Amino acid sequence: MPSWNELSKDSLSAAQELLQKNRYRSCVSRAYYAVYAAVTWRLLLKGHDQFGDNRANPSHEIALTMLQHNLLSQSSPAVSKKVTHAARNVRRGRLIADYEPGLTIELRDARDSLRDACFVINQLGETTW
């Protein structure tokens, strides 16, 4: 069974491939999932293993809140704000990509999501990338 870290890596790689194939909507979705899986992995590494309702992983909204309060607490306020903003942008893009079929996802949107996802993941300090 793959770890959350492996799921994050796979999703980021898929997002990059999808961008190259002009599949922008799917790229945005995979970029977000790479962030979600990376955040979940880091939370588990820090000893968080219960996320309410006996869940083994956090809800998507809780994951972003925990990112800010549990994973970025050692960061400067400016860095924490940038990382949180980037993570929320990636999630917002994913919600549009997955649930707003009438809206167009363009190259710029996919590049922005991929860039922000890479920024968040790098700021988490994952050394196995």
MMTF fields as JSON, N, C-alpha, C and O atoms, coordinates in Angstrom:
{
  "mmtfVersion": "1.0.0",
  "mmtfProducer": "UNKNOWN",
  "numBonds": 515,
  "numAtoms": 516,
  "numGroups": 129,
  "numChains": 1,
  "numModels": 1,
  "chainsPerModel": [1],
  "groupsPerChain": [129],
  "chainIdList": ["A"],
  "bondAtomList": [4, 2, 8, 6, 12, 10, 16, 14, 20, 18, 24, 22, 28, 26, 32, 30, 36, 34, 40, 38, 44, 42, 48, 46, 52, 50, 56, 54, 60, 58, 64, 62, 68, 66, 72, 70, 76, 74, 80, 78, 84, 82, 88, 86, 92, 90, 96, 94, 100, 98, 104, 102, 108, 106, 112, 110, 116, 114, 120, 118, 124, 122, 128, 126, 132, 130, 136, 134, 140, 138, 144, 142, 148, 146, 152, 150, 156, 154, 160, 158, 164, 162, 168, 166, 172, 170, 176, 174, 180, 178, 184, 182, 188, 186, 192, 190, 196, 194, 200, 198, 204, 202, 208, 206, 212, 210, 216, 214, 220, 218, 224, 222, 228, 226, 232, 230, 236, 234, 240, 238, 244, 242, 248, 246, 252, 250, 256, 254, 260, 258, 264, 262, 268, 266, 272, 270, 276, 274, 280, 278, 284, 282, 288, 286, 292, 290, 296, 294, 300, 298, 304, 302, 308, 306, 312, 310, 316, 314, 320, 318, 324, 322, 328, 326, 332, 330, 336, 334, 340, 338, 344, 342, 348, 346, 352, 350, 356, 354, 360, 358, 364, 362, 368, 366, 372, 370, 376, 374, 380, 378, 384, 382, 388, 386, 392, 390, 396, 394, 400, 398, 404, 402, 408, 406, 412, 410, 416, 414, 420, 418, 424, 422, 428, 426, 432, 430, 436, 434, 440, 438, 444, 442, 448, 446, 452, 450, 456, 454, 460, 458, 464, 462, 468, 466, 472, 470, 476, 474, 480, 478, 484, 482, 488, 486, 492, 490, 496, 494, 500, 498, 504, 502, 508, 506, 512, 510],
  "bondOrderList": [1, 1, 1, 1, 1, 1, 1, 1, 1, 1, 1, 1, 1, 1, 1, 1, 1, 1, 1, 1, 1, 1, 1, 1, 1, 1, 1, 1, 1, 1, 1, 1, 1, 1, 1, 1, 1, 1, 1, 1, 1, 1, 1, 1, 1, 1, 1, 1, 1, 1, 1, 1, 1, 1, 1, 1, 1, 1, 1, 1, 1, 1, 1, 1, 1, 1, 1, 1, 1, 1, 1, 1, 1, 1, 1, 1, 1, 1, 1, 1, 1, 1, 1, 1, 1, 1, 1, 1, 1, 1, 1, 1, 1, 1, 1, 1, 1, 1, 1, 1, 1, 1, 1, 1, 1, 1, 1, 1, 1, 1, 1, 1, 1, 1, 1, 1, 1, 1, 1, 1, 1, 1, 1, 1, 1, 1, 1, 1],
  "groupList": [{"groupName": "MET", "atomNameList": ["N", "CA", "C", "O"], "elementList": ["N", "C", "C", "O"], "formalChargeList": [0, 0, 0, 0], "bondAtomList": [1, 0, 2, 1, 3, 2], "bondOrderList": [1, 1, 2], "singleLetterCode": "M", "chemCompType": "L-PEPTIDE LINKING"}, {"groupName": "PRO", "atomNameList": ["N", "CA", "C", "O"], "elementList": ["N", "C", "C", "O"], "formalChargeList": [0, 0, 0, 0], "bondAtomList": [1, 0, 2, 1, 3, 2], "bondOrderList": [1, 1, 2], "singleLetterCode": "P", "chemCompType": "L-PEPTIDE LINKING"}, {"groupName": "SER", "atomNameList": ["N", "CA", "C", "O"], "elementList": ["N", "C", "C", "O"], "formalChargeList": [0, 0, 0, 0], "bondAtomList": [1, 0, 2, 1, 3, 2], "bondOrderList": [1, 1, 2], "singleLetterCode": "S", "chemCompType": "L-PEPTIDE LINKING"}, {"groupName": "TRP", "atomNameList": ["N", "CA", "C", "O"], "elementList": ["N", "C", "C", "O"], "formalChargeList": [0, 0, 0, 0], "bondAtomList": [1, 0, 2, 1, 3, 2], "bondOrderList": [1, 1, 2], "singleLetterCode": "W", "chemCompType": "L-PEPTIDE LINKING"}, {"groupName": "ASN", "atomNameList": ["N", "CA", "C", "O"], "elementList": ["N", "C", "C", "O"], "formalChargeList": [0, 0, 0, 0], "bondAtomList": [1, 0, 2, 1, 3, 2], "bondOrderList": [1, 1, 2], "singleLetterCode": "N", "chemCompType": "L-PEPTIDE LINKING"}, {"groupName": "GLU", "atomNameList": ["N", "CA", "C", "O"], "elementList": ["N", "C", "C", "O"], "formalChargeList": [0, 0, 0, 0], "bondAtomList": [1, 0, 2, 1, 3, 2], "bondOrderList": [1, 1, 2], "singleLetterCode": "E", "chemCompType": "L-PEPTIDE LINKING"}, {"groupName": "LEU", "atomNameList": ["N", "CA", "C", "O"], "elementList": ["N", "C", "C", "O"], "formalChargeList": [0, 0, 0, 0], "bondAtomList": [1, 0, 2, 1, 3, 2], "bondOrderList": [1, 1, 2], "singleLetterCode": "L", "chemCompType": "L-PEPTIDE LINKING"}, {"groupName": "LYS", "atomNameList": ["N", "CA", "C", "O"], "elementList": ["N", "C", "C", "O"], "formalChargeList": [0, 0, 0, 0], "bondAtomList": [1, 0, 2, 1, 3, 2], "bondOrderList": [1, 1, 2], "singleLetterCode": "K", "chemCompType": "L-PEPTIDE LINKING"}, {"groupName": "ASP", "atomNameList": ["N", "CA", "C", "O"], "elementList": ["N", "C", "C", "O"], "formalChargeList": [0, 0, 0, 0], "bondAtomList": [1, 0, 2, 1, 3, 2], "bondOrderList": [1, 1, 2], "singleLetterCode": "D", "chemCompType": "L-PEPTIDE LINKING"}, {"groupName": "ALA", "atomNameList": ["N", "CA", "C", "O"], "elementList": ["N", "C", "C", "O"], "formalChargeList": [0, 0, 0, 0], "bondAtomList": [1, 0, 2, 1, 3, 2], "bondOrderList": [1, 1, 2], "singleLetterCode": "A", "chemCompType": "L-PEPTIDE LINKING"}, {"groupName": "GLN", "atomNameList": ["N", "CA", "C", "O"], "elementList": ["N", "C", "C", "O"], "formalChargeList": [0, 0, 0, 0], "bondAtomList": [1, 0, 2, 1, 3, 2], "bondOrderList": [1, 1, 2], "singleLetterCode": "Q", "chemCompType": "L-PEPTIDE LINKING"}, {"groupName": "ARG", "atomNameList": ["N", "CA", "C", "O"], "elementList": ["N", "C", "C", "O"], "formalChargeList": [0, 0, 0, 0], "bondAtomList": [1, 0, 2, 1, 3, 2], "bondOrderList": [1, 1, 2], "singleLetterCode": "R", "chemCompType": "L-PEPTIDE LINKING"}, {"groupName": "TYR", "atomNameList": ["N", "CA", "C", "O"], "elementList": ["N", "C", "C", "O"], "formalChargeList": [0, 0, 0, 0], "bondAtomList": [1, 0, 2, 1, 3, 2], "bondOrderList": [1, 1, 2], "singleLetterCode": "Y", "chemCompType": "L-PEPTIDE LINKING"}, {"groupName": "CYS", "atomNameList": ["N", "CA", "C", "O"], "elementList": ["N", "C", "C", "O"], "formalChargeList": [0, 0, 0, 0], "bondAtomList": [1, 0, 2, 1, 3, 2], "bondOrderList": [1, 1, 2], "singleLetterCode": "C", "chemCompType": "L-PEPTIDE LINKING"}, {"groupName": "VAL", "atomNameList": ["N", "CA", "C", "O"], "elementList": ["N", "C", "C", "O"], "formalChargeList": [0, 0, 0, 0], "bondAtomList": [1, 0, 2, 1, 3, 2], "bondOrderList": [1, 1, 2], "singleLetterCode": "V", "chemCompType": "L-PEPTIDE LINKING"}, {"groupName": "THR", "atomNameList": ["N", "CA", "C", "O"], "elementList": ["N", "C", "C", "O"], "formalChargeList": [0, 0, 0, 0], "bondAtomList": [1, 0, 2, 1, 3, 2], "bondOrderList": [1, 1, 2], "singleLetterCode": "T", "chemCompType": "L-PEPTIDE LINKING"}, {"groupName": "GLY", "atomNameList": ["N", "CA", "C", "O"], "elementList": ["N", "C", "C", "O"], "formalChargeList": [0, 0, 0, 0], "bondAtomList": [1, 0, 2, 1, 3, 2], "bondOrderList": [1, 1, 2], "singleLetterCode": "G", "chemCompType": "PEPTIDE LINKING"}, {"groupName": "HIS", "atomNameList": ["N", "CA", "C", "O"], "elementList": ["N", "C", "C", "O"], "formalChargeList": [0, 0, 0, 0], "bondAtomList": [1, 0, 2, 1, 3, 2], "bondOrderList": [1, 1, 2], "singleLetterCode": "H", "chemCompType": "L-PEPTIDE LINKING"}, {"groupName": "PHE", "atomNameList": ["N", "CA", "C", "O"], "elementList": ["N", "C", "C", "O"], "formalChargeList": [0, 0, 0, 0], "bondAtomList": [1, 0, 2, 1, 3, 2], "bondOrderList": [1, 1, 2], "singleLetterCode": "F", "chemCompType": "L-PEPTIDE LINKING"}, {"groupName": "ILE", "atomNameList": ["N", "CA", "C", "O"], "elementList": ["N", "C", "C", "O"], "formalChargeList": [0, 0, 0, 0], "bondAtomList": [1, 0, 2, 1, 3, 2], "bondOrderList": [1, 1, 2], "singleLetterCode": "I", "chemCompType": "L-PEPTIDE LINKING"}],
  "groupTypeList": [0, 1, 2, 3, 4, 5, 6, 2, 7, 8, 2, 6, 2, 9, 9, 10, 5, 6, 6, 10, 7, 4, 11, 12, 11, 2, 13, 14, 2, 11, 9, 12, 12, 9, 14, 12, 9, 9, 14, 15, 3, 11, 6, 6, 6, 7, 16, 17, 8, 10, 18, 16, 8, 4, 11, 9, 4, 1, 2, 17, 5, 19, 9, 6, 15, 0, 6, 10, 17, 4, 6, 6, 2, 10, 2, 2, 1, 9, 14, 2, 7, 7, 14, 15, 17, 9, 9, 11, 4, 14, 11, 11, 16, 11, 6, 19, 9, 8, 12, 5, 1, 16, 6, 15, 19, 5, 6, 11, 8, 9, 11, 8, 2, 6, 11, 8, 9, 13, 18, 14, 19, 4, 10, 6, 16, 5, 15, 15, 3],
  "groupIdList": [1, 2, 3, 4, 5, 6, 7, 8, 9, 10, 11, 12, 13, 14, 15, 16, 17, 18, 19, 20, 21, 22, 23, 24, 25, 26, 27, 28, 29, 30, 31, 32, 33, 34, 35, 36, 37, 38, 39, 40, 41, 42, 43, 44, 45, 46, 47, 48, 49, 50, 51, 52, 53, 54, 55, 56, 57, 58, 59, 60, 61, 62, 63, 64, 65, 66, 67, 68, 69, 70, 71, 72, 73, 74, 75, 76, 77, 78, 79, 80, 81, 82, 83, 84, 85, 86, 87, 88, 89, 90, 91, 92, 93, 94, 95, 96, 97, 98, 99, 100, 101, 102, 103, 104, 105, 106, 107, 108, 109, 110, 111, 112, 113, 114, 115, 116, 117, 118, 119, 120, 121, 122, 123, 124, 125, 126, 127, 128, 129],
  "secStructList": [7, 7, 7, 2, 2, 2, 2, 2, 2, 2, 2, 2, 2, 2, 2, 2, 2, 2, 2, 2, 6, 6, 7, 2, 2, 2, 2, 2, 2, 2, 2, 2, 2, 2, 2, 2, 2, 2, 2, 2, 2, 2, 2, 2, 2, 6, 6, 7, 7, 7, 7, 1, 6, 6, 7, 1, 1, 7, 7, 2, 2, 2, 2, 2, 2, 2, 0, 0, 0, 0, 0, 1, 6, 6, 1, 7, 2, 2, 2, 2, 2, 2, 2, 2, 2, 2, 2, 2, 2, 2, 2, 2, 2, 2, 2, 2, 2, 2, 2, 7, 6, 6, 1, 7, 7, 7, 2, 2, 2, 2, 2, 2, 2, 2, 2, 2, 2, 2, 2, 2, 2, 2, 2, 6, 6, 7, 6, 6, 7],
  "xCoordList": [0.844, 0.0, 0.891, 1.804, 0.638, 1.492, 1.265, 0.182, 2.313, 2.205, 1.644, 1.57, 1.252, 0.797, 1.91, 1.648, 3.139, 4.281, 4.366, 4.581, 4.196, 4.23, 3.052, 3.196, 1.888, 0.732, 0.988, 0.594, 1.643, 1.967, 2.912, 2.688, 3.959, 4.926, 4.259, 4.494, 3.429, 2.756, 1.811, 1.752, 1.08, 0.151, 0.884, 0.434, 2.009, 2.773, 3.342, 3.316, 3.851, 4.368, 3.249, 3.445, 2.081, 0.937, 0.524, 0.206, 0.526, 0.17, 1.13, 0.707, 2.405, 3.4, 3.159, 3.226, 2.881, 2.606, 1.328, 1.282, 0.307, -0.957, -0.798, -1.431, 0.032, 0.31, 0.924, 0.533, 1.877, 2.543, 1.588, 1.799, 0.544, -0.428, -1.636, -2.644, -1.515, -2.587, -3.891, -4.974, -3.786, -4.96, -4.985, -4.693, -5.339, -5.198, -6.098, -5.672, -7.321, -8.27, -7.749, -7.76, -7.306, -6.778, -5.456, -5.161, -4.666, -3.409, -3.684, -3.027, -4.642, -4.991, -5.472, -5.1, -6.279, -6.797, -5.669, -5.63, -4.768, -3.643, -2.661, -2.078, -2.475, -1.578, -2.113, -1.352, -3.424, -4.002, -3.817, -3.423, -4.1, -4.0, -2.564, -2.351, -1.583, -0.18, 0.043, 0.741, -0.549, -0.432, -1.151, -0.586, -2.374, -3.144, -2.397, -2.299, -1.882, -1.18, 0.116, 0.474, 0.828, 2.062, 1.763, 2.489, 0.715, 0.32, -0.065, 0.356, -0.851, -1.252, -0.033, 0.045, 0.907, 2.138, 2.902, 3.338, 3.062, 3.81, 3.076, 3.711, 1.76, 1.002, 1.188, 1.365, 1.147, 1.36, 2.763, 2.946, 3.754, 5.127, 5.263, 6.085, 4.455, 4.492, 3.643, 3.51, 3.078, 2.339, 0.843, 0.159, 0.313, -1.14, -1.681, -1.321, -2.536, -3.071, -4.584, -5.169, -5.203, -6.657, -7.134, -6.662, -8.054, -8.5, -10.002, -10.629, -10.574, -12.005, -12.781, -12.403, -13.868, -14.747, -13.971, -14.33, -12.898, -12.057, -11.469, -11.255, -11.214, -10.609, -9.1, -8.473, -8.525, -7.078, -6.37, -5.141, -7.136, -6.584, -7.541, -8.736, -7.019, -7.866, -8.816, -8.558, -9.915, -10.757, -9.917, -8.883, -10.347, -9.556, -9.439, -8.367, -10.503, -10.439, -9.575, -8.778, -9.729, -8.924, -7.443, -6.588, -7.136, -5.731, -5.066, -3.923, -5.765, -5.174, -5.05, -4.096, -6.006, -5.915, -4.751, -3.99, -4.616, -3.517, -2.163, -1.156, -2.142, -0.909, -0.435, 0.724, -1.325, -0.964, -0.583, 0.42, -1.365, -1.18, -0.245, 0.299, -0.054, 0.765, 2.07, 3.048, 2.089, 3.286, 4.1, 5.287, 3.479, 4.177, 4.43, 4.845, 4.188, 4.325, 5.763, 5.98, 6.735, 8.142, 8.572, 9.647, 7.744, 8.07, 7.779, 7.018, 8.392, 8.087, 6.641, 6.103, 6.018, 4.643, 4.514, 3.511, 5.512, 5.453, 5.477, 4.713, 6.35, 6.434, 5.159, 4.61, 4.681, 3.457, 2.289, 1.49, 2.198, 1.121, 1.225, 0.215, 2.439, 2.631, 2.291, 1.644, 2.725, 2.461, 0.967, 0.402, 0.334, -1.098, -1.879, -2.824, -1.488, -2.144, -1.988, -2.951, -0.785, -0.539, -1.372, -1.965, -1.418, -2.196, -3.682, -4.355, -4.19, -5.6, -5.888, -6.964, -4.937, -5.105, -5.189, -6.01, -4.336, -4.355, -5.697, -6.274, -6.181, -7.473, -8.609, -9.495, -8.581, -9.615, -9.621, -10.681, -8.427, -8.33, -8.909, -9.583, -8.638, -9.153, -10.673, -11.318, -11.248, -12.709, -13.334, -14.367, -12.7, -13.189, -13.009, -13.927, -11.817, -11.518, -12.453, -12.893, -12.753, -13.543, -15.052, -15.823, -15.477, -16.907, -17.55, -18.737, -16.799, -17.345, -17.048, -16.223, -17.709, -17.381, -17.635, -17.086, -18.449, -18.73, -17.631, -17.617, -16.714, -15.611, -14.399, -14.113, -13.707, -12.533, -11.29, -11.056, -10.517, -9.213, -8.178, -8.128, -7.364, -6.389, -4.978, -4.732, -4.073, -2.667, -2.155, -1.474, -2.469, -2.023, -2.499, -1.747, -3.751, -4.313, -3.556, -3.233, -3.283, -2.568, -1.145, -0.667, -0.471, 0.902, 0.923, 1.795, -0.038, -0.11, -0.336, 0.3, -1.243, -1.52, -0.295, 0.03, 0.37, 1.562, 2.683, 3.377, 2.85, 3.868, 3.571, 4.456, 2.323, 1.952, 2.076, 2.504, 1.709, 1.836, 3.298, 3.622, 4.166, 5.598, 6.126, 6.931, 5.68, 6.1, 5.689, 6.503, 4.433, 3.939, 4.719, 5.19, 4.851, 5.54, 6.992, 7.499, 7.656, 9.056, 9.156, 10.107, 8.187, 8.213, 7.963, 8.333, 7.345, 7.14, 8.439, 8.521, 9.445, 10.756, 10.849, 11.632, 10.063, 10.111, 11.455, 11.782, 12.214, 13.569, 13.642, 14.695, 12.546, 12.592, 12.18, 12.022, 12.004, 11.641, 12.818, 12.74],
  "yCoordList": [-1.175, 0.0, 1.24, 1.345, 2.171, 3.369, 4.282, 4.321, 5.009, 5.991, 7.295, 7.479, 8.195, 9.516, 10.24, 11.005, 10.014, 10.635, 10.15, 10.944, 8.863, 8.314, 8.818, 9.09, 8.939, 9.49, 10.934, 11.347, 11.696, 13.079, 13.151, 13.918, 12.351, 12.328, 11.932, 12.55, 10.902, 10.425, 11.492, 11.702, 12.155, 13.194, 14.382, 14.948, 14.758, 15.874, 15.514, 16.327, 14.304, 13.836, 13.796, 14.198, 13.31, 13.267, 14.667, 14.892, 15.609, 16.995, 17.558, 18.241, 17.277, 17.763, 17.147, 17.841, 15.848, 15.175, 15.724, 15.946, 15.939, 16.456, 17.866, 18.212, 18.669, 20.012, 19.917, 20.644, 19.023, 18.859, 18.355, 18.604, 17.652, 17.116, 18.037, 17.65, 19.276, 20.276, 19.836, 20.233, 19.03, 18.588, 19.39, 18.879, 20.657, 21.634, 21.364, 21.512, 20.975, 20.716, 19.583, 19.704, 18.513, 17.383, 17.73, 17.233, 18.568, 19.035, 19.767, 19.516, 20.661, 21.437, 20.509, 20.682, 19.548, 18.608, 17.786, 17.624, 17.275, 16.477, 17.327, 16.845, 18.574, 19.466, 19.651, 19.621, 19.844, 19.982, 18.694, 18.737, 17.558, 16.311, 16.059, 15.462, 16.503, 16.387, 17.16, 16.69, 18.346, 19.154, 18.463, 18.326, 18.031, 17.379, 16.156, 15.979, 15.331, 14.122, 14.47, 13.801, 15.512, 15.931, 16.461, 16.159, 17.238, 17.76, 16.6, 16.554, 15.674, 14.516, 13.723, 13.318, 13.501, 12.78, 13.473, 12.826, 14.774, 15.515, 15.507, 15.429, 15.587, 15.521, 14.159, 14.08, 13.114, 11.775, 11.643, 11.035, 12.204, 12.16, 12.891, 12.523, 13.923, 14.687, 14.045, 14.605, 12.889, 12.167, 12.35, 11.799, 13.097, 13.245, 11.999, 11.708, 11.278, 10.07, 9.929, 8.944, 10.892, 10.929, 12.302, 13.332, 12.298, 13.553, 13.766, 14.431, 13.205, 13.35, 12.27, 11.809, 11.868, 10.823, 9.565, 8.866, 9.275, 8.096, 8.057, 6.983, 9.217, 9.295, 9.086, 9.53, 8.41, 8.198, 9.326, 9.392, 10.2, 11.358, 12.532, 12.333, 13.75, 14.923, 15.238, 14.883, 15.909, 16.445, 17.475, 17.92, 17.84, 18.77, 20.135, 20.739, 20.63, 21.939, 21.861, 22.761, 20.793, 20.63, 20.507, 21.022, 19.838, 19.679, 21.04, 21.233, 21.976, 23.295, 24.09, 24.847, 23.919, 24.579, 24.003, 24.743, 22.686, 22.041, 22.374, 22.452, 22.568, 23.014, 24.295, 24.413, 25.233, 26.538, 26.449, 27.03, 25.736, 25.762, 24.692, 24.847, 23.607, 22.514, 22.306, 21.819, 22.666, 22.408, 23.661, 23.573, 24.817, 26.066, 26.899, 28.054, 26.335, 27.11, 27.57, 28.556, 26.882, 27.257, 28.292, 28.883, 28.5, 29.439, 30.872, 31.116, 31.8, 33.206, 33.473, 32.758, 34.489, 34.806, 35.072, 34.703, 35.701, 36.0, 34.718, 34.579, 33.785, 32.515, 31.72, 31.172, 31.647, 30.919, 31.46, 30.691, 32.767, 33.393, 33.042, 32.749, 33.07, 32.737, 31.282, 30.978, 30.388, 28.963, 28.685, 27.976, 29.239, 29.045, 29.609, 28.983, 30.775, 31.391, 30.513, 30.303, 30.005, 29.14, 27.861, 27.428, 27.26, 26.028, 26.279, 25.464, 27.396, 27.71, 28.023, 27.701, 28.641, 28.887, 27.57, 27.42, 26.623, 25.327, 24.624, 24.02, 24.709, 24.087, 24.775, 24.111, 26.097, 26.836, 26.423, 26.23, 26.291, 25.85, 24.459, 24.186, 23.59, 22.222, 22.202, 21.45, 23.018, 23.057, 23.517, 22.998, 24.483, 24.944, 23.844, 23.546, 23.244, 22.209, 21.013, 20.459, 20.618, 19.407, 19.632, 18.722, 20.841, 21.036, 22.164, 22.443, 22.796, 23.873, 23.589, 24.276, 22.589, 22.211, 23.319, 23.284, 24.283, 25.378, 26.423, 27.255, 26.397, 27.348, 26.748, 25.558, 27.568, 27.11, 27.172, 28.159, 26.126, 26.089, 26.251, 25.459, 27.275, 27.598, 27.21, 26.826, 27.32, 27.024, 27.789, 27.214, 29.062, 29.895, 29.329, 29.31, 28.869, 28.304, 27.047, 26.865, 26.195, 24.949, 25.241, 24.639, 26.155, 26.515, 27.115, 26.794, 27.983, 28.6, 27.548, 27.587, 26.61, 25.56, 24.681, 24.337, 24.324, 23.487, 24.228, 23.651, 25.488, 26.303, 26.407, 26.211, 26.717, 26.847, 25.515, 25.483, 24.432, 23.113, 22.81, 22.353, 23.059, 22.821, 23.691, 23.232, 24.935, 25.834, 25.292, 25.242, 24.887, 24.368, 23.121, 23.009, 22.205, 20.948, 21.211, 20.607, 22.095, 22.425, 23.066, 22.802, 23.908, 24.555, 23.573, 23.838, 22.458, 21.443, 20.733, 20.032, 20.92, 20.358, 18.866, 18.207, 18.331, 16.895, 16.518, 16.922, 15.75, 15.422, 14.222, 13.959, 13.485, 12.292, 12.585, 11.655, 13.842, 14.189, 14.063, 14.309],
  "zCoordList": [0.0, 0.0, 0.0, 0.82, -0.904, -0.958, 0.246, 0.83, 0.592, 1.667, 1.106, -0.109, 2.003, 1.577, 0.849, -0.08, 1.251, 0.577, -0.874, -1.79, -1.068, -2.422, -3.254, -4.446, -2.619, -3.337, -3.757, -4.848, -2.896, -3.22, -4.412, -5.349, -4.37, -5.475, -6.782, -7.821, -6.725, -7.922, -8.48, -9.691, -7.601, -8.056, -8.667, -9.664, -8.075, -8.631, -9.998, -10.922, -10.119, -11.404, -12.447, -13.593, -12.041, -12.955, -13.383, -14.551, -12.448, -12.783, -13.826, -14.759, -13.672, -14.636, -16.013, -17.027, -16.046, -17.321, -17.962, -19.172, -17.156, -17.678, -18.241, -19.238, -17.614, -18.134, -19.528, -20.441, -19.677, -20.972, -22.05, -23.237, -21.638, -22.594, -22.771, -23.361, -22.244, -22.357, -21.697, -22.127, -20.668, -19.902, -18.61, -17.528, -18.753, -17.687, -16.489, -15.344, -16.745, -15.658, -14.766, -13.541, -15.361, -14.593, -13.926, -12.839, -14.559, -13.961, -12.658, -11.648, -12.681, -11.486, -10.375, -9.214, -10.719, -9.734, -9.103, -7.884, -9.913, -9.405, -8.602, -7.631, -8.992, -8.237, -6.823, -5.856, -6.706, -5.371, -4.566, -3.4, -5.19, -4.438, -3.981, -2.926, -4.755, -4.327, -3.036, -2.138, -2.946, -1.728, -0.577, 0.508, -0.796, 0.266, 0.813, 2.027, -0.07, 0.366, 1.094, 2.064, 0.64, 1.316, 2.714, 3.661, 2.846, 4.159, 5.071, 6.227, 4.567, 5.362, 5.814, 6.973, 4.921, 5.251, 6.372, 7.325, 6.26, 7.282, 8.626, 9.678, 8.596, 9.846, 10.523, 11.738, 9.738, 10.292, 10.866, 11.921, 10.184, 10.688, 12.022, 12.86, 12.208, 13.466, 14.564, 15.652, 14.287, 15.311, 15.301, 16.163, 14.367, 14.257, 13.562, 12.422, 14.251, 13.627, 13.786, 13.334, 14.415, 14.518, 14.058, 14.539, 13.141, 12.554, 12.712, 11.888, 13.764, 13.997, 13.302, 12.225, 13.919, 13.371, 13.002, 12.054, 13.757, 13.517, 12.115, 11.554, 11.561, 10.23, 10.34, 11.302, 9.349, 9.296, 8.549, 8.538, 7.934, 7.235, 7.421, 7.637, 7.337, 7.605, 6.453, 5.303, 6.78, 5.714, 4.964, 5.463, 3.805, 2.995, 3.653, 3.62, 4.244, 4.914, 6.167, 6.43, 6.938, 8.152, 7.793, 8.514, 6.7, 6.295, 6.106, 6.522, 5.486, 5.251, 6.539, 6.717, 7.433, 8.744, 9.538, 10.161, 9.515, 10.234, 9.614, 10.317, 8.31, 7.654, 8.31, 8.705, 8.419, 8.975, 10.453, 10.866, 11.243, 12.691, 13.241, 14.334, 12.494, 13.002, 12.243, 12.81, 10.99, 10.195, 9.922, 9.607, 10.04, 9.732, 10.981, 10.879, 12.142, 13.381, 13.626, 14.331, 13.063, 13.219, 12.161, 12.267, 11.169, 10.089, 10.518, 11.455, 9.822, 10.077, 9.65, 8.805, 10.224, 9.818, 8.313, 7.701, 7.729, 6.294, 5.466, 4.511, 5.829, 5.103, 5.312, 4.356, 6.538, 6.84, 6.014, 5.479, 5.917, 5.151, 3.666, 3.026, 3.117, 1.695, 1.407, 0.405, 2.282, 2.077, 2.186, 1.353, 3.203, 3.391, 2.205, 1.724, 1.743, 0.588, -0.656, -1.393, -0.887, -2.049, -1.951, -2.939, -0.765, -0.591, -0.837, -1.468, -0.343, -0.556, -2.034, -2.537, -2.718, -4.158, -4.928, -5.833, -4.562, -5.24, -4.976, -5.88, -3.742, -3.43, -4.181, -4.719, -4.216, -4.944, -6.419, -7.014, -6.998, -8.389, -8.586, -9.579, -7.63, -7.713, -7.644, -8.375, -6.776, -6.673, -7.991, -8.414, -8.624, -9.932, -10.973, -11.737, -10.996, -11.988, -11.865, -12.872, -10.641, -10.43, -10.391, -10.695, -10.016, -9.782, -10.587, -10.419, -11.437, -12.266, -13.742, -14.345, -14.328, -15.705, -16.728, -17.829, -16.376, -17.303, -17.355, -18.262, -16.408, -16.396, -17.094, -16.958, -17.824, -18.562, -17.681, -16.983, -17.725, -17.07, -18.173, -19.114, -18.05, -19.093, -18.671, -17.528, -19.612, -19.366, -18.153, -17.303, -18.063, -16.943, -15.607, -14.632, -15.565, -14.344, -13.922, -12.748, -14.889, -14.592, -14.132, -13.17, -14.807, -14.397, -12.994, -12.187, -12.711, -11.38, -10.299, -9.246, -10.561, -9.582, -9.36, -8.224, -10.428, -10.308, -9.58, -8.743, -9.9, -9.221, -7.728, -6.895, -7.398, -5.992, -5.253, -4.099, -5.904, -5.277, -4.971, -3.875, -5.919, -5.696, -4.557, -3.747, -4.494, -3.42, -2.058, -1.136, -1.93, -0.649, -0.254, 0.878, -1.168, -0.875, -0.489, 0.457, -1.201, -0.848, 0.517, 1.253, 0.874, 2.176, 3.319, 4.463, 3.011, 4.03, 4.384, 5.393, 3.552, 3.853, 3.685, 4.369, 2.79, 2.578, 1.967, 0.851, 2.704, 2.277, 1.355, 0.774, 1.207, 0.358, -1.076, -1.867, -1.429, -2.803, -3.653, -4.857]
}
